[in-house]
């Protein structure tokens, strides 16, 4: 039987999609209260990669609070994503601490020259001034604009780079990985400085009343052994989480690549949301993490969102929903990582529509079990 294929083909020809009955703010509030809503939450993972949607290059986006806000407004108005916000980007904190970054019109910023050439220079690293260093003031200005313009409609958050990933952008990933073996004390010294700098930036997010998320790809077990994560990454991430929680806030985390061996370690951290990469299984995430935190994901960003068709997006989204929609602490449909540059707009529409079709409450089990 080809029931699912036929249904998706009907969607592509104009199948009526249930309309949203709530704003993202209303939906989020009711879900947090354990009350009924119209559909599952769904977010387009936005950021600098989507700058071409508003006709600007990445450097124009990186250095303009107005462009940052314009993009978030476009995404909300076009797709009605359930989240909005801005990120320091993976290299933003390192740049504020002295690393030199290379900017290209249609490629994400890259590390050009680390702030220090070796761990012997750790003493040169400084505590940042959030109002002056790097692009942090621009990002905070943009975030304030997003909060003012969209905050009554959609939850707004600021994404911070995990301390260990910042470290890789300060001294270079190869030097960092070698340093954990040859100069562990220097690495730990650097991690303390980064953690304090993160907290200085996080304080501004908390003062602004926005949510906090972390992106920490270099902490993936694709690069680290679990014991290394426990010594050089987790304690410093925990300090950031504890700082947030001490002020009544909450936070989430995304780790690119493999992370399954870290999941049990994340449970006691107190994070409220975890987003596994698409290489991980959402059913397993629901089983292990679901009783403790909301899980989100994990439609493949490249193979499906960027290179696939709306048909592919609907199929992959349905699979994520089927596996995780009933996760005990909640589920958010999104891509397994940031939406790639030049992802077709119809694919982003299909992601949101998948939440409206397959994630519409009460959940239609027949749709989720429909044969492919």
GUDOBA-521497 format. One record per residue: x, y, z of N, C-alpha, C, O, CB in turn; residue in three letters. Coordinates in steps of 0.05 Angstrom, whole numbers, plus 5000, padded with zeros to 4 digits. Glycine has a CB too. Layout:
BEGIN
XYZXYZXYZXYZXYZAla ...
REM end
This chain:
BEGIN
501749765000500050005000501750255000503950255011498150005025Unk 500850464988502350714985500750944996500551164985503050764955Unk 499550895020497751095031499151355038498151575032496450985056Unk 501551335051503051575059503851725034503551975033505451505075Unk 504851585014505751714989503351874977503652094968506851514969Unk 501051744976498751874964497952124980497152324968496451674963Unk 498052095007497252325023499152565019498252785017497152245053Unk 501752505018503652715014503452844987503653084983506552615019Unk 502852674967502452784940500052974940500053174925502052554920Unk 497952904955495653084958496453344970495553564962493452954974Unk 498253334990499253585002500653754982500254004981501253525026Unk 502253634965503753784945501953904924502654104911505853604931Unk 499553794922497553904902495554084915493654174903496153674888Unk 495954144941494154334954492454224976490354334983492454454934Unk 493253994988491753885011491454095033493354235040493153635022Unk 489054115043488454315063489954245089489754035100485454345069Unk 491554435099493154405123491754545146490854775143496054505119Unk 491454415169490154545192491454805199493954825200490054365216Unk 489955015203491055275210491855285239490555155256489055495203Unk 493855445245494655485273492355635287491255825277497255645275Unk 491755535311489655665327490855835350489355985362487855445339Unk 493455805354494755955376497256085366498455995346495455755400Unk 498156295380500856405374502856215388502156055405501056695384Unk 505356245380507456085393507656125423508055945438510156135379Unk 507256385431507356445460505056305474505456185495507156745464Unk 502656315463500356185475500755885476500155755496497756245460Unk 501755775454502155485453504255395474503855195488503155395424Unk 506455535476508555465495507555485523508155315540510955655491Unk 506055695529504955735556503155505564503355395586503556005558Unk 501255435547499355225553500854955556500154795574497255205531Unk 502754905539504254655541505654635568505754425581506254625519Unk 506854855577508254865602506354825626507154735647509755125606Unk 503854895621501754855642500454585640498654515656499755075640Unk 501254425621500054155617497354165605495753975609499954015643Unk 496654375590494054405579494054335549496154315537492954685583Unk 491654315537491454235509492254465491491854705497488554155503Unk 493454395469494254595448493354485421492254265419497354645449Unk 493754655400492854575374494754375360493854195346492654825356Unk 497354405364499354235351501854225367502254385386499854325323Unk 503754045359506354035372507854295365507254425345507953785363Unk 509854355381511654585375513454505351514254275348513354665400Unk 514154705335515854665312517454915307516355135306514254585287Unk 520054895304521855125300523655085276524654865271523555175325Unk 523955295261525955305240528555405253528655615264525155495216Unk 530655235251533155305263534555515246535955455227534955045267Unk 534255765253535155985236537856085245539155965262533156215237Unk 538756305233541356415239542556525213541156575194543256205250Unk 545156575214546456705192546256565165546356685144549356745198Unk 545856295166545656145141543256215125543156175101545655845147Unk 541256335138538756415123538756705115536656805106536356345141Unk 540956845119541057125111540257185082538957385077543857235116Unk 540957005063540157055035537057075032536157185012541156835018Unk 535556975051532656995049531757285048529657355037531256855072Unk 533257465061532557745060534357905042534558155044532657865089Unk 535757765024537357895004539958025014540858215002535758094991Unk 541157915035543658035044545857825046545257585049543258165071Unk 548357915045550557735048550957675077549757805095553157855036Unk 552657475083553057415111554557635126553757695149554657155113Unk 556657765115557757995130555758215136555958335157560158105114Unk 553958265117551958465122550258385146549458555162550158515097Unk 549658125148548058025170549758035196548758135217547157735165Unk 552157935195553857915219554258185233554458205257556557795212Unk 554358405217554958665229552658865229553059105230557258785214Unk 550258755228547858935229545758815247544558605241546758975201Unk 545258945269543058865287540358875273538658715277542959035313Unk 540159075255537659105241537158875221534858775219537659375225Unk 539258785208538958555190538258295205536658135197541458515173Unk 539558265228539058035245536058025253534757815251540758035270Unk 535058255261532258265269530358225245528358095247531658535282Unk 531158345222529558315198529258025190527057945182530858475175Unk 531357875192531257585185529357435204527757275194533957465186Unk 529457485230527757355248524857425243523057255245528457425277Unk 524357675237521557765230520557625205518257535204521458065227Unk 522357605185521557475160520857185166518757085156523857485139Unk 522457045181521956755186519356725201517856535196524356635202Unk 518856895221516356865236513956925218512056775218516457055260Unk 514057145204511757225187511257035164508956985157512157505177Unk 513356915153513156735130512256455139510456335126515756725115Unk 513456355160513056075167511656025193510655805198515655935167Unk 511556235210510356215237511856005254510555835268507356145236Unk 514456015253516155845270515555905299514956125306519055885263Unk 515855695316515255735344517655835361517555815385514355465356Unk 519655925347521956035362523256255346523256255321523955815368Unk 524556445360526056655347528456725365528356665389524356915341Unk 530556835354532756905371535356935355535356905330533156705392Unk 537457005369540057045356542256895371542056845395540757345355Unk 544356825357546556675368549156835368549457015351546956415352Unk 550856775387553556895385555056775361557156875354555156835411Unk 553956565349555256395329557656255342558556335363556156565304Unk 558556045329560655885342563156035347564755955365561155645325Unk 563656255333566156395336565956665349567856805352567456425309Unk 563456745356563057015366564457075393565557285396560157055370Unk 564356885412565656935437568656925434570057085446564756725458Unk 569656745418572556735413573556985400575757085406573256485396Unk 571957095382572757355369572857575390574657735389570757425347Unk 570957585408570957785429573357755447574257945460568357765446Unk 574457505448576857455465579457475450581557435461576657175477Unk 579357555424581757605410582357445385584257515370583957575428Unk 580757245379581157095354580357265330578557425332579556825355Unk 581757225308581057365283579357175266579956935263583657455268Unk 577257285256575257135241575157225212575257465206572457155254Unk 574957035194574757095165571857095157570356895162576456895148Unk 570957305143568157325134567957305104569557425090566957585144Unk 566057145095565557115066562657165060560957135078566356825057Unk 562057255036559357335029557357105032555157155043559257435001Unk 558056865024556156655024557256395036556856175026555056594996Unk 558756435058559756205074559956305102560656535108562556105063Unk 559356125121559356205149562156285157564156195145558355975167Unk 562356465177564956565186566756335194565856145206564656775208Unk 569356365189571356165196573556275213574156515211572456035171Unk 574756115230576956195246579356245228580156065213577655985268Unk 580556475229582856545213585456525229587356385221582656825201Unk 585456655252587756645270586856615299585456795309589556895267Unk 587556405313586756375341587856595358589856715352587656105351Unk 586456655380587356865398590056805410591656985414585256895421Unk 590656555414593256475424594356245406592856075397593156385454Unk 596956245402598156055384598655785398599055585385600656155372Unk 598855795425599255545440598155585468597655815476602355475441Unk 597955365482596855385509598855525529598055595551596255105520Unk 601355555520603255705537602455995540603456135557606055685525Unk 600656095522599856375523597156415536595856625533599756475495Unk 596156215551593556245564593356495581591156615583592955995581Unk 595456575594595456815611594657065595593957265608598056845625Unk 594957055569594257295553591257325549590257545542595657275526Unk 589757115554586857125550585557315570586357315593585556845551Unk 583557465561582457675578579557615584578157465570582757945565Unk 578657745605575757755611574557975593575658185590575157815641Unk 572257915581571158085561569558315573568658305596569357935542Unk 569258525557567358745562565058695542565358735518568659035559Unk 562758605552560558535535559658765517558658715495558158435551Unk 559959005526559059245511561059345490560359525475558459465531Unk 563359225489565359325471566659125453567559185431567459465486Unk 566858875462568558685449567158525427564958425430569758485469Unk 568558505404567558355381564758445372564158675372567458065389Unk 563258245363560558305354558458275375556058305370559858135330Unk 559258225400557258175421555358415425552958365428558758125448Unk 556258665424554358885426552358895404549958955408555859145428Unk 553158815380551358815357549258595361546858645356552858765330Unk 550058365369548258145373546158215395543858155392549757885381Unk 547158325417545258405439543358615430540958615437546858505463Unk 544258805414542459005403540258875385537958945387543959225387Unk 541158695368539258555351537358385367534958375360540758375332Unk 538258265388536558095404534458265419532158185421538157935425Unk 535258505428533358685440531258765421528858785428534858935451Unk 531958815396530058885375528058655370525658695367531458965349Unk 529158405368527458175364525458145387523158095382529157915361Unk 526458175411524658155434522458365433520158305439526358185460Unk 523158605426521158825425519058775403516758835407522559085421Unk 519958665380518158645357516658385356514358375345519658675332Unk 517758165368516457905365515857785392514457575393518257725350Unk 516857895414516657775440513857715450513457555468517957935460Unk 511857855439509057805447507857585431505557505436507458065445Unk 509257485411508157275393509657015395508456795392508257375365Unk 512257025401513856785399516056785420517156995426515156755371Unk 516756555432518956545451521556635438522156535416519256265464Unk 523056805451525556905440527856805458527656805482525557215439Unk 530056725445532356625460534956715448535056795424532256315461Unk 537056705464539756755454541356505457541356375478541056995471Unk 542856435436544456195437547356265443548456455431544356045410Unk 548556125461551256165471552955925462551855695461551356205502Unk 555355965455557155735448558155605473559055735492559555835431Unk 557955335474558955185496561955245502563455285483558554885492Unk 562755245527565455315534567655165519569655275511565955285563Unk 567254905515569354745502569654815473571854815462568754445505Unk 567354875460567554965432568855235430570355275411564754975420Unk 568355415449569755675449572755625451574355755437568755845472Unk 573555435468576355375472577655295445579955375439576755155492Unk 576255145429577455055404577755285385579555275367575654835391Unk 576155495388576355735371578455935382579156125368573655865368Unk 579455885406581456065418584255965413586156125410580956085447Unk 584655705411587355595409587555405385589755315378588155455434Unk 585355355372585255165350584654885360585654805381587955165335Unk 582954745345582054485354584354285358584354135378580054365335Unk 586154275340588454085342590054145368590753955382590254105318Unk 590754395373592254465397590654395422591854315442592954765397Unk 588054435421586354375444586354085450586753995473583554475440Unk 586053915430585953635434588553525444588653345461585053485408Unk 590753625433593353545443593853645471595053505488595653655424Unk 592953885477593354005503592053855526592953855548592354285503Unk 589753715520588453565541590253335551589953245574585853445530Unk 592053255534593953035542596553155553597553065574594552855518Unk 597653355540600253455547600253685567602153715583601653545522Unk 598153855566598054085584595154125596593954325592598854345569Unk 594253915610591553925620590954165638588754275638590853675635Unk 592854245654592454465673591954725657590354895666594854505692Unk 593454765635593055005619590255005606588955215604595255015597Unk 589354765597586754755586584654825607582754975601586154465575Unk 584954725631582954785652583055075659580955195665583554615677Unk 585355195659585655485664584055645643582655835649588555575665Unk 584455565618583055695596579955665599578455845594583955595569Unk 579155425607576255365609575055545631572755625628575855075616Unk 576455605652575355775673574856055662572856185669577355795697Unk 576756165646576456435635574056435616572456625617579056515620Unk 573856235599571556225580568956215595566956345588571855985562Unk 568756055616566356015631565356285643563056345642566655805652Unk 567256435654566556695665565656885643563757035647569056815680Unk 566956875620566057045598563256975588561657145582568057035575Unk 562756715586560056635579558056735599555856835591559956325578Unk 558656725624556756815645556357115642554057215648557856745672Unk 558357265635557957555631555957615609554257795611560657695625Unk 556157455587554357495565551557385573549557515567555357345540Unk 551457155586548957035594547457225612544957235611549456765608Unk 548857375629547557565647545857765632543657835640549557715665Unk 546857855609545358035592542857905581540758035579547158145569Unk 543057655574540757515563538557485585536257535580541457235553Unk 539457425609537557395631536257665638533857675643538957285656Unk 537857875638536758145643534758225622532858365628539058345644Unk 535158125597533358195575530758025576528758085563534758145549Unk 530857815592528457645594528057445571525857375564526057815596Unk 530257365559530157175537531256905546532656885566531657265512Unk 530456695532531456425539534356395531535556565517529856215525Unk 535656185541538456135535538755855524537755655535540156165561Unk 540255835502540955575491543955555487545255755485539455525464Unk 544955315485547855265481548155095456546754905452549155135506Unk 550155175440551055005418553954925424555655095428550855155390Unk 554454665424557054565433558054335416558354115426556954485463Unk 558554385390559254165372561854025378562153785373559254265344Unk 563854165389566454045393566353855417568253705421568554265398Unk 564253865433563953675455562753405445562353225462562153795476Unk 562353375420561253125409563252895414565652935414560653155379Unk 562152655418563852425421565052345394566552145392562252185433Unk 564352495373565852455348568652555351570452465336564452615325Unk 569152725371571852835376572952755403575352715405571753135374Unk 571252735423572152695450571452415461569352305453570952905469Unk 573152305478572352075493570752175517570952405525574951915503Unk 569052005528567252075550568852185573568052385585565551845558Unk 571052065580572652155603573752435598573952595617574951965608Unk 574452495574575352765567573052965570573453185580576552775538Unk 570752885561568353065564567853115594567253345601565952935551Unk 568052915610567552945639569553125652568753265671567552665652Unk 571953135643573953305655574153585644574353775659576653165653Unk 574053605617574753865605572254015595572554255589576553815582Unk 570053895592567654035581565354055601564454275607566753895556Unk 564453825611562053825627562154005652560254145657561553545636Unk 564354005668564354175692563954475686562854615702566954135707Unk 564954565663564754845656562054915644560955135649567054915636Unk 560954735628558254765619556354775644554554935645557454535600Unk 556954595663555254595687555354855702553254945713556154365706Unk 557654985703557855245716556055455702554855625715560755345716Unk 555955445675554155625661551255565667549655745671554655605631Unk 550555305667547855225674547055305702544855415706547454925670Unk 548855265721548355335749547955635751546255725767550555245767Unk 549455795736549156085737546456165727545156345739551356225720Unk 545456045706542856095696540656015716538856175721542355955669Unk 540955785727538855685745538855835771536755855784539355385751Unk 541155945779541256105804539556355802538856475823544156175811Unk 538956435777537256675773534456605763533056775753538656865754Unk 533756355767531056265760530656215730528356175722529156475768Unk 532856195715532556145686532955845680533655685697534556305671Unk 532455785655532855515645534455535619534855745608530255365641Unk 535255305609536855305584536655035570535754835581539755375589Unk 537455035544537554795529540354755517542054935519535454795507Unk 540754525504543354465493543054305467541254135464545054295513Unk 544754375447544954215423547854135419549654305421543854375398Unk 548253875413550953775407550853655379549353465375551953575428Unk 552453755361552553635334554053375335555553315354553953825314Unk 553553205316554952945314553952755336551652785346557952995318Unk 555552555342554652355361554752465390556552605397556452105359Unk 552752385405552552475433551352265451551152315476550852735434Unk 550552035441549051845457550551765482549351725503548551595440Unk 553251735481554751655505554751865527555551815550557551585498Unk 553752105520553752325540551052365553550752515573554652585527Unk 548952235543546252305551545852265581544652435594544252135536Unk 546752045592546352005621547752215637546952275660547351725629Unk 549952315627551452535641549952795640550252965658554252565629Unk 548252835620546753085617544353095635543353315642545953125589Unk 543252865643540852865659541153025685539353185691540052575666Unk 543252995701543453145726544253435723544353585742545353015744Unk 544953525698545753805695543554005700544054235708546853845667Unk 541053915696538754095700537954245675536254425677539454295721Unk 538954175651538054305627535154225622534254005630539854235603Unk 533754405608530854355603530254235576528154115572529354605606Unk 532154255557531754165530534354055519536554165524530654385512Unk 534253835504536553745489535853675461533753555455537753495503Unk 537453765442537053715414539253535402541453635398536953975398Unk 538753285398540753115386541053155356539053235343540152815391Unk 543353115345543853125317542152905303541352715316546853095310Unk 541852925277540252725263541552455261540352265253539652825236Unk 544152435269545452175270544452005293544851765294548452205271Unk 543052135312542051985335539051925331537752045314542452145361Unk 538051735347535351635343533451765364533951765388535251325347Unk 531251885353529452025371527951845390527251925412527452185355Unk 527451595381526051405399527851345423526851325446525451145384Unk 530451315419532251265441532551515458532751495483535051185430Unk 532551755446532651995461530152025479530452105502532852245443Unk 527851945469525451955485525651765509524851835531522951885468Unk 526751535504526951335525528951415547528351385571527851065513Unk 531251525539533351585558532951865570533051895595536051575545Unk 532452065554532352345563529552445568529052625584533652515543Unk 527552325554524852425555523652465582522152655586523152235540Unk 524252285602523052325628524252565643523152645664523452085645Unk 526452685633527852895648527853165634528153365647530652805652Unk 527453165608527653415593526153395567525653175557530553495588Unk 525453625556524253635529526453555509528753625512523153925523Unk 525653415488527553345467526653475441524253515437527853035463Unk 528553545423527753675398529453565375531753495379528053975400Unk 528253565352529653465328527853325310525353365310532053285336Unk 528953155294531753175285531853095255533252915247533652985302Unk 530253255240530153225211532953285199534053495206528053405198Unk 534053105182536753155171536953425157535353475139537452935152Unk 538753595166538853865154539853885126538954045110540554045171Unk 541853715119542953725092541453545073540453635053545953645093Unk 541453285079540253095060537253145055536353105032540552815071Unk 535853245075532953285072532253575069530953645050531553165096Unk 533053745089532154025088533354165064531954315050532854165114Unk 535954135059537354285038537054155011536454284991540254325045Unk 537553895010537753754984535153604977534853514954540053564984Unk 533353564996530953414991528753584979529053814972530053285016Unk 526453464978523953594968521953614991522353505012522753434945Unk 519853774987517753775008516753495015516153445038515453944999Unk 516653324996515853045001517752915021516852795040515852884974Unk 520352955017522352845035522152965063522352815083525152885024Unk 521653225064521353355090518953255106519153205130521153665086Unk 516753215092514353115106514852825116514052765138511953115087Unk 516152655100516652385109518552385133517952245152517852225086Unk 520752535132522652535154521352655179521852565201525152685146Unk 519852865175518552995198516552805211516452785236517053255189Unk 514952665195513052475206514552265223513552175244511452345184Unk 516852175213518351975228519252085255519151935275520851885212Unk 520252335256521052445281518652475300518852415324522352725277Unk 516452565289513952595305513052325316512452305339511752735289Unk 513052125298512151865307513751755330512651635348512251665283Unk 516351805329518151695349517951855376518451735397520951695339Unk 517352115374517852275398515652455407515952595427520252435394Unk 513352465393511252665399510252635428509352835440508952635380Unk 510352385439509252335465511452325486511052205508507652085466Unk 513752445481515952445500514952585526513652795524518452585489Unk 515452465549514252555574514552855580512652975590515352405597Unk 516852965575517353245581517053435557517853665558520153285593Unk 516053325535515453485512517353435489519453315492515753775519Unk 516453515465517853475440517453715422515253825420516953215426Unk 519653805409519554015389520653915363522853805362521154265399Unk 519053935342520053855315521854075304521154305304517653795296Unk 524253995295526054185282528054015267527953775266527454365303Unk 529954145254532054005240534253915260534454015282533354185218Unk 535953725251537953615269540253795274541953745291538953365257Unk 540354025259542354225263541454475248539254475238545254135254Unk 543054685248542254935235541454895206542654745191544455135237Unk 539255035198538355015170540455115151541455335154535755175167Unk 541254945132543455035114542755265096540355315090544354795097Unk 544755405087544355625068543055515042543755295033547055765062Unk 541355675031539955615006538055375008537355254988541955554984Unk 537155315033534955125036532455235023531755465028534455055066Unk 531055085006528755184993526555275013526055135032527554974973Unk 525255495008523155595026520855395028519655365049522155865017Unk 520355255005518155055006518754825025516954695036517554944978Unk 521354775030522054565049521654655077520854505095524954475045Unk 522154915083521655015109518655035115517754975137522855295112Unk 517155095094514155095097513254805103511454765119512855205071Unk 514454615089513654335093514254245121512754085133515054155073Unk 516454335133517154265160514954355179513954205196519854375169Unk 514254615176512154725193509454585188507954525207511855025189Unk 508854525163506354395157506254105167504054005173505854395126Unk 508553975169508653705180507653715209506253525217511453595178Unk 508353925224507453945251504353985252503053895270508854175266Unk 503354125231500454185230498853945221496553915228499954425212Unk 500153775205498753535195499053295214497053195224499753465167Unk 501553225219502052985235502053035265501652855281504652855227Unk 502553295272502753365300500353515310500453625332505153525305Unk 498153515295495753655303494253485325493953245322493853705279Unk 493453625347492153485369489153485364487953675354492753615396Unk 487753255372488953005382490452865359489652865336486752825393Unk 492752755367494552625347492952395333491752225346497052515361Unk 493052405307491852195290493751965287495551975271490952305263Unk 493351755303495151525302495251395275497251285266494351325323Unk 492951405261492951275234494951415215496251285199490051285222Unk 495151685217497051825200499851745207501551715189496652125203Unk 500451715233503151645241503951365233506251305228503451685270Unk 501951185232502450905226502050835197502550615189500750735243Unk 501151035182500550985153502950865139505250955143499751255140Unk 502450665123504650525109505850715088504550875075503650275096Unk 508450675085509950835065509950695038511050795019512850895075Unk 
REM end
